[in-house]
Amino acid sequence: QVQLVESGGGLVQPGGSLRLSCKTSGAIFSFTAMGWYRQAPGKQRELVATIISNGLTNYGDFVKGRFRIAKEKDGNKWQLQMSNVALEDTADYYCWARGRGHGYWGQGTQVTVSS
């Protein structure tokens, strides 16, 4: 079975940086798209960033150049480099991938931005 596991979440001060990683296992195929979503308490889950197999990226409107998504060549691991974080970035961050007609989700990692 396909599994996605996030890491790198934690406490960070406003204006600081954080790097999230997603590691996959169990896939016997290549993902066609992968990325990150987030969900804050009382809010809907929203797009943070996605990247497709050819490297094309897409970001949520709130990112405004602060975050960057990158993937390993084999497509089995990807990262979200977060910089200049703000209080409103506090949320559970989920890695996501799509392949062979199915979507896959990790269990989430908490990011808390606080002074």
Salt bridges, closest charged atoms under 4 A:
GLU46 OE2 - ARG38 NE 2.84
ASP89 OD1 - ARG38 NH1 2.86
ASP89 OD2 - ARG66 NH1 2.66
